[in-house]
């Protein structure tokens, strides 16, 4: 993730910490953008199927902070 994307103070949300990411987890936006629509991350940093599976497992388990 680039330094301008979802960093501290970003209008798109601060994903540099769990607390910053939590609102998008709770409202389903993270799951929609990353897993369903697969629009994130943008650019050349596409996720591998293994990364998608890992994130899906994390979401399925209630996205524990660990």
C-alpha positions in Angstrom: 0.0 0.0 0.0 1.4 3.3 -1.0 2.2 6.1 1.4 -0.7 8.2 0.2 -3.3 5.4 0.3 -5.1 4.9 3.6 -2.3 6.4 5.7 -2.7 8.6 8.8 -4.9 11.5 8.0 -6.2 10.1 4.7 -9.7 11.0 3.7 -10.0 7.3 2.5 -9.4 6.0 6.0 -6.4 5.2 8.1 -5.5 1.6 7.6 -2.1 1.8 9.3 -3.6 0.4 12.5 -6.4 -2.0 13.5 -8.4 0.8 15.1 -8.2 2.8 11.9 -9.4 -0.2 9.8 -12.1 -1.3 12.2 -14.9 1.0 11.0 -14.5 -0.4 7.4 -14.5 -3.9 8.8 -17.6 -3.3 10.8 -19.6 -1.7 7.9 -18.6 -4.3 5.4 -16.7 -1.9 3.1 -13.4 -3.7 3.5 -14.8 -7.1 2.6 -16.7 -5.6 -0.4 -13.7 -3.7 -1.8 -11.0 -6.4 -1.1 -12.8 -9.7 -1.4 -16.0 -9.3 -3.3 -15.2 -6.6 -5.9 -11.4 -7.1 -5.6 -10.8 -3.4 -6.4 -8.2 -3.1 -3.6 -5.4 -2.7 -3.5 -5.2 -0.7 -6.7 -2.3 -0.6 -9.1 0.3 -3.2 -9.6 -0.1 -4.6 -6.0 -2.7 -7.2 -6.8 -3.4 -9.9 -4.2 -2.5 -13.5 -4.8 -5.2 -16.2 -4.3 -3.3 -17.3 -1.1 -3.6 -13.7 0.3 -7.3 -13.5 -0.6 -7.9 -16.9 1.1 -6.0 -15.7 4.2 -8.0 -12.4 4.3 -11.3 -14.3 3.8 -10.4 -16.6 6.7 -9.7 -13.6 8.9 -13.0 -11.9 8.0 -14.9 -15.2 8.4 -13.5 -15.5 12.0 -14.6 -12.0 12.9 -11.3 -10.2 12.0 -9.5 -10.8 15.3 -6.8 -8.3 16.2 -3.7 -10.5 16.1 
